[in-house]
């Protein structure tokens, strides 16, 4: 019985040491947040941290955890992701706002509405 | 690409070892990733998949019970044909070849005689590619009658998104980055689409970052969402729209709305002239004139100072989100569309459209094109006929009018239905309508059900082609709820436990048996082939390894950017795609014409049950409300013992229904916890145990949904068959349809309570 207790104690000690010393690749650590000045959600998919990393987290680790987390576009470049669209597509705006056309009744559409609305991606 | 012989289920059996196979849940619309532990070909444990963007390792109570569904003794084990009268239970098991032959022969015969349009398919959830596959089946066969159950629930929100924002899809809420979230109905943190994602996001919003966001739940009942929220606002049932318009009144009156966004990126805020020089009232004038605080307070029962405070908080704690429910019955008070338009207008007032922390638009991956096919003259003639549910004719704006099908069948309009197929649909449970739904089904000469357990409607079918469960089949889910495009793979974790088949495979085989143009439209040998073909544009390695593929990045579109038109106006049919949010719906204007311009603005219509003049108010003083719960299984799913054990966690009731009654009402009726009472409406009556609750609108009563199934309740009960577990609240409700949209009208229903 004594032997079992001693063995169990050693086992628990070893496991604790292993847990303390081995770096976990997906653990959200508050010191990383302080180091980079960003919340855990910058790097992890889960907003509270831990678990899988998003693109910025992956790029940050891939570039040896520098003081700053690369921004999203830089991260995607670092990871070799080929964007199908230019990010400017989402951000650059026309200086002139498009005026609304005067309301008018359009010619009757031949498309059946239920069919138009059934053309729908989604579950 | 997936190769033959790499079926995870086959491997698991062959190796006789422990395996963990990743697949996608189908027990609610979320579609979370599951890791299923399989030992010697038997699934023994389910956990959340850590690599899935939606649930990130979490598995809800319902997901945990999926093995009970897989190994349920209630499952139908072989194809079966009704030998006696409909509903007699005189079944005979038959081989698949014979069963499919019967269906194929009937479908072929109807097509040959020019009656393809008299075949209808009513369906519930169809995931991933299945929706479009079924659509192709019905279209190429020559029937317009693919009728979705969404008119009971999420159809309202989708229609409102389309009519105002021009997006034919459900909104996604970026709660993680929001500062103020206000839910109008529904049960966001217990039963919403993307439940696990929203739970995590809400927790982070309130506790995971320096600035704490606020969650406000508006509902007549204090639900799990209400309990977890920072504030619960009890409201008179059926009046969410008035509250939203009252809040808009305060925001506009106080100048708290986003003036530049409203000016540059919306339409119909101010009064305006149309092309003929006719002046139309805008949203601002309507709201300021008709939705004063006092009036809104009288309608909703919420004090004026509370409405004003909520409006102020919402407008000044941006980004703010007004959340619409998608669950069945939550907006179905006869003013569903305008309620949803009013609530979504709040998002535009604070500039939350596709903003970080606002309402974002779900994007979808580019998949391989569907193969081209053309209709023959028979299919063309059939599919152009009027729909059996009245979508497009009786209801000009309807996507579907599921609840209207029985009435149309009974009326024989627009033509007698010859054959009905039921796929994930159980209309007899959904809307019994005092026996009228059963009467309607009995009038249809032939009914085929794809049920996996003997649900109420399947019991009255002529033929059952039993479906395999989601743990036995190939499939996919669009990854919805993150905004960015993604696919979650569904694959068999075990060989089919019984002699059942994937409905996708069954439809493909029927298509081949019937021949062209169906066979051309659906050329795949199996549903797995269809999936691998369609998803061949994606990173298969990642899809197979992780069980999902996604872009993981959502770019918000800045107003005025090129991307802006992808999130505002993209799917408009008749209205201009000018990047403007419609307070005044130009799609509605195009449809209704200039004489009905006032119907193009969000407004509030008092539900008939709330009208003071209703004589029923004296006889039936209570308003029956329902609210979805996490323990509620799908209407086709059968009895799940663990869910029954947990059903009434809030009321400590198991394997039964309970009725929640407000404290004052209970005192007046001298009712106490545990008393059994009748809840009676004009439609029928139900018996339940009383639970007195403080968290309930004074004259509201609540019955839990999902109980009261008649035909598959043996499991977990040591009593005879047909003993019902609890009561189906739908039997108290008279289901009708909104005249314009075909959306269901199902409450609040007036009821009275009496001691048993």
Interface residues (C-beta under 8 A of the other chain):
Chain A: X39 X40 X41 X45 X46 X47 X48 X51 X52 X54 X55 X72 X76 X85 X87 X89 X90 X91 X92 X93 X94 X97 X98 X100 X101 X102 X103 X104 X105 X106 X109 X111 X112 X113 X114 X116 X117 X118 X119 X120 X121 X122 X123
Chain B: X29 X31 X50 X51 X53 X56 X57 X125 X126 X127 X128 X131 X135 X146 X158 X159 X162 X168 X169 X170 X176 X200 X201 X203 X204 X205 X208 X209 X264 X265 X267 X272 X273 X274 X275 X276 X280 X362 X364 X387 X391 X392 X396 X397 X398 X399 X400 X477 X478 X480 X552 X553 X555 X556 X557 X558 X559 X560 X561 X562 X563 X564 X573 X574 X576 X578 X579 X580 X584 X586 X589 X590 X591 X593 X594
